[in-house]
Amino acid sequence: MHRIARTCVELLKTTRRSGLNLAITASLLCGLMSAQAARLPCRQCATWNIPQVPFRIYGNTYYVGPHGLSSILVTSSAGHVLIDGALPESVPQIVANIRTLGFRIEDVKLIVNSHAHFDHAGGVAELQRLSGARVVVSAWTSEVMTKTGVARNDPQYGVVSPIALVAHVETLSDNETFKVGELAVTAHLTPGHTPGGTSWTWKSCEAGNCLDMVYADSLSPVSADGFKFTGSREYPNAIQDFKKSFSFLRTTPCDILLTPHPEASSLWDRVEARRTHTQLDPTKSDPPASDPMVDSSACRHLADMFEDKLRGRLAEEAAH
């Protein structure tokens, strides 16, 4: 896998100097090679990729991913931001969902990511090719996306499949804000689940009411067999990273919480509550003030949940 990655990087560098069409062809070829070279069996993928009707979450924020993996579109008159690319096979659905809502993939100007696992970044390379958008990620994620497809200091190294390599990415800094027209999204480094985990915040407004939106990266302490978060040689700062990330979730303004796996933030329960209690179709706008989608304590509760899981994981490691 790493030999393929190095070959692709050199090919991409060479073809970019030779012309756009050849570079695009090389990008597609490398994407297929790196995605298929070590794609591990994925029992959950079919379930994750079940189609989902796209819908407005609030204001200019929309859900455009498959049912089991979030992909979030934040729109503006100057272009759009797409958060996460789900699986490689999710791309046609994401593109179709964007179109169903009346938008175009070609108008996506910025693609950002939570963490570089194949179920959240697997479609990024193809989505970049289709849109021509900038891809901006953390420094650790940049290495994965452009060079290796998977990193040795990822706690799930050995069980997580590599992602298709992305031709070009830009590297962000903690708390850096990126703009598309008047739309502004801010990156917050929240490592732990991976060393490059990133959460995103922005504001969405509806009828003059602006809410703080948070796309919080996963902070679940899961790993390949044999990895220990306590004293890991590959990822020695894991526990400190988790604590930093929990602190972010507990202190950031948070009216509507979204997560890479939607069930982690009870998204479908909130969608059903919106439909049941307000008699509103979730594809429509104008939710009432009592919108079940809004919960200013959700980020704190998420931090508590993940911290409990980490505490349990560390106790297991201590017992063995």
C-alpha positions in Angstrom: 0.0 0.0 0.0 2.7 2.5 0.9 4.6 1.7 -2.3 1.5 2.5 -4.3 1.0 5.7 -2.4 4.6 6.9 -3.1 4.2 6.0 -6.8 1.0 7.9 -7.0 2.4 11.0 -5.3 5.2 11.1 -7.9 2.8 10.5 -10.8 0.5 13.4 -9.6 3.5 15.7 -9.4 4.6 14.8 -12.9 1.2 15.0 -14.5 0.3 18.4 -12.9 3.2 19.8 -14.9 2.0 18.1 -18.1 -1.5 19.5 -18.2 -4.9 19.5 -16.4 -6.5 16.6 -18.3 -3.6 14.2 -17.7 -3.5 15.3 -14.1 -7.1 14.5 -13.6 -6.7 11.1 -15.2 -3.8 10.3 -12.9 -5.8 11.5 -9.9 -8.6 9.1 -10.8 -6.2 6.2 -11.4 -4.4 6.8 -8.1 -7.6 7.1 -6.3 -8.8 3.7 -7.6 -5.4 2.1 -6.9 -5.1 3.3 -3.3 -8.8 2.7 -2.4 -8.8 -0.8 -3.8 -5.3 -1.9 -2.9 -6.0 -2.7 0.7 -9.8 -2.2 1.2 -10.6 -4.4 4.1 -14.0 -6.2 4.5 -16.6 -3.8 5.8 -19.7 -5.4 7.3 -21.2 -2.0 8.2 -20.7 -0.3 4.8 -23.9 -1.4 3.2 -25.9 -0.2 6.2 -24.0 3.1 6.5 -24.6 3.8 2.8 -28.4 3.3 2.9 -29.9 6.2 0.9 -31.2 9.2 2.9 -33.5 11.9 1.6 -31.5 15.2 2.1 -33.0 17.8 4.3 -32.5 21.2 5.9 -31.1 21.0 9.4 -31.3 24.7 10.1 -30.9 27.9 8.0 -28.3 27.3 5.4 -27.2 23.9 6.8 -28.3 20.7 5.1 -27.8 17.0 5.5 -26.6 15.4 2.2 -25.0 12.2 3.2 -26.2 8.6 3.3 -28.3 7.5 6.3 -25.4 6.2 8.3 -22.6 8.7 7.6 -23.0 12.4 7.8 -22.0 14.8 5.0 -23.0 18.3 5.7 -23.6 21.1 3.2 -23.4 24.7 4.3 -24.5 27.1 1.6 -24.0 30.7 0.5 -24.6 32.8 -2.6 -20.8 32.8 -3.2 -20.5 29.0 -2.9 -20.7 26.2 -0.5 -18.8 24.3 2.2 -19.0 20.5 2.3 -18.0 18.7 5.6 -17.0 15.0 5.2 -17.2 12.8 2.1 -18.4 9.5 3.6 -17.5 6.3 1.7 -16.1 6.2 -1.9 -19.4 4.6 -2.9 -21.3 7.4 -1.2 -20.2 10.1 -3.7 -23.0 9.6 -6.3 -25.6 9.9 -3.5 -24.0 13.0 -2.0 -23.9 14.7 -5.4 -27.5 13.7 -6.2 -28.6 14.9 -2.7 -27.0 18.3 -3.3 -28.7 18.5 -6.6 -32.1 17.5 -5.1 -31.8 20.5 -2.7 -31.4 22.8 -5.7 -27.6 23.2 -5.4 -24.7 22.0 -7.5 -21.5 20.1 -6.6 -19.6 22.5 -8.9 -20.5 25.3 -6.5 -18.8 23.6 -3.5 -15.7 25.8 -3.0 -14.4 24.2 0.2 -14.2 20.6 1.5 -13.2 19.9 5.0 -13.0 16.7 7.1 -13.4 15.4 10.6 -10.9 12.6 10.5 -9.1 10.6 7.8 -10.9 7.2 7.9 -12.4 5.7 4.8 -16.0 6.1 6.1 -15.6 9.9 6.4 -12.8 10.8 4.0 -13.2 8.0 1.5 -15.1 10.2 -1.0 -13.1 13.3 -0.6 -10.7 12.7 -3.6 -13.6 12.2 -6.0 -15.7 15.1 -4.5 -12.7 17.4 -5.0 -12.4 16.2 -8.6 -16.0 16.9 -9.3 -16.2 20.2 -7.6 -12.7 21.7 -8.0 -13.0 22.7 -4.4 -10.1 23.5 -2.0 -9.6 20.7 0.6 -8.4 22.0 4.0 -7.4 19.6 6.8 -5.2 19.2 9.8 -1.5 18.5 9.3 -1.8 14.9 10.4 -4.7 14.3 8.0 -2.8 16.0 5.2 -0.1 13.4 5.4 -2.7 10.6 5.3 -4.6 12.2 2.4 -1.6 12.9 0.2 1.0 10.3 1.0 -0.1 7.1 2.8 -3.9 6.7 2.8 -3.6 5.4 6.4 -1.2 6.2 9.2 0.8 3.9 11.5 0.0 6.1 14.6 -3.7 5.8 14.0 -5.1 3.7 16.8 -7.1 1.7 14.2 -4.0 1.0 12.0 -4.3 -2.5 10.6 -8.1 -2.7 10.7 -9.1 0.6 8.9 -8.9 0.7 5.1 -6.8 3.3 3.4 -8.5 6.2 1.6 -8.0 7.3 -2.0 -5.2 9.9 -2.2 -6.1 13.5 -2.7 -4.1 15.4 -5.3 -3.8 18.6 -3.3 -4.7 19.7 0.2 -4.1 22.7 2.4 -3.2 22.5 6.0 -5.1 24.3 8.7 -4.2 25.6 12.2 -6.2 25.3 15.4 -9.0 27.8 15.6 -8.4 29.0 12.0 -11.4 30.4 10.1 -12.1 29.8 6.4 -14.5 31.9 4.4 -16.6 31.3 1.3 -18.1 34.7 0.6 -19.8 35.7 3.9 -19.9 32.1 5.1 -17.3 31.4 7.8 -16.4 28.0 9.3 -13.8 27.5 12.0 -11.6 24.5 12.6 -10.9 23.2 16.1 -8.3 20.4 16.5 -10.0 17.7 18.6 -7.6 14.7 18.4 -7.9 11.4 20.2 -9.9 9.1 17.9 -7.1 10.0 15.5 -4.2 12.3 16.0 -5.6 14.7 13.4 -9.3 14.9 14.4 -11.0 18.2 13.7 -14.3 19.6 14.7 -16.0 22.5 12.9 -18.2 25.4 14.0 -20.2 28.0 12.2 -23.4 30.0 12.5 -26.7 29.4 10.6 -29.5 31.8 10.7 -33.3 31.5 10.1 -35.8 34.3 10.3 -33.3 36.5 12.0 -32.4 33.8 14.6 -28.8 32.7 14.4 -27.6 29.5 16.1 -24.2 28.0 16.9 -23.6 24.9 14.8 -21.1 22.3 15.9 -19.8 19.3 13.8 -18.0 17.4 16.5 -15.5 14.8 15.4 -15.7 11.3 16.9 -13.9 10.9 20.2 -14.5 7.2 20.7 -11.4 5.3 22.1 -11.6 2.4 19.7 -8.5 0.7 18.2 -7.0 -2.3 16.6 -6.2 -5.3 18.8 -3.0 -4.8 20.7 -3.1 -1.0 20.7 -3.1 0.6 24.1 -4.0 4.3 24.7 -1.9 4.1 27.9 1.8 4.2 27.0 1.4 3.9 23.2 4.7 4.2 21.4 3.0 5.2 18.2 0.6 7.8 19.8 2.1 8.7 23.2 -0.1 11.8 23.7 -3.4 10.1 23.1 -4.9 10.6 26.6 -3.9 14.2 26.8 -5.4 14.8 23.3 -8.7 13.3 24.5 -8.8 15.6 27.5 -8.1 18.6 25.3 -10.9 17.6 23.0 -13.4 17.0 25.8 -12.6 20.5 27.1 -13.5 22.0 23.7 -16.8 20.2 23.7 -17.7 21.4 27.1 -16.9 25.1 26.5 -17.8 25.8 22.9 -21.2 27.5 22.1 -23.4 24.7 20.9 -27.0 25.0 19.8 -27.2 22.2 17.2 -24.8 19.3 17.4 -23.9 17.1 14.4 -21.5 14.2 14.3 -19.8 12.1 11.6 -21.9 9.1 12.7 -25.3 10.7 13.1 -26.6 8.3 15.8 -23.8 9.6 18.1 -25.6 12.9 18.4 -29.1 11.3 18.3 -29.8 13.0 15.0 -32.5 10.6 13.8 -34.3 10.8 17.1 -34.3 14.6 16.8 -35.5 14.4 13.1 -38.3 12.1 14.2 -39.2 14.3 17.1 -39.3 17.3 14.8 -41.6 15.4 12.4 -43.8 14.0 15.1 -44.2 16.9 17.5 -44.4 19.7 15.0 -45.9 18.0 12.0 -43.2 19.4 9.9 -41.5 17.6 7.0 -37.7 17.7 7.7 -37.1 18.7 4.1 -38.8 22.0 4.8 -37.8 25.1 6.7 -39.3 27.2 9.4 -39.0 25.0 12.5 -40.6 26.5 15.6 -38.8 27.9 18.6 -39.2 24.5 20.3 -37.4 22.7 17.5 -36.1 19.3 18.9 -33.0 19.8 16.8 -31.8 22.5 19.2 -30.1 21.4 22.4 -27.5 23.7 24.0 -26.4 21.0 26.4 -25.7 18.4 23.6 -22.0 19.0 23.3 -21.4 18.7 27.0 -23.4 15.5 27.1 -21.3 14.1 24.2 -18.1 14.9 26.0 -19.4 13.1 29.1 -20.3 10.1 27.0 -17.0 9.9 25.3 -15.1 10.5 28.6 -17.0 7.6 30.2 -16.0 5.3 27.3 -12.4 6.4 27.6 -12.4 5.8 31.4 -13.8 2.3 30.7 -11.2 1.6 28.1 -8.3 2.7 30.3 -9.7 0.5 33.1 -9.7 -2.5 30.7 -6.1 -1.7 29.7 -5.0 -1.5 33.4 -6.6 -4.8 34.1 -4.6 -6.5 31.4 
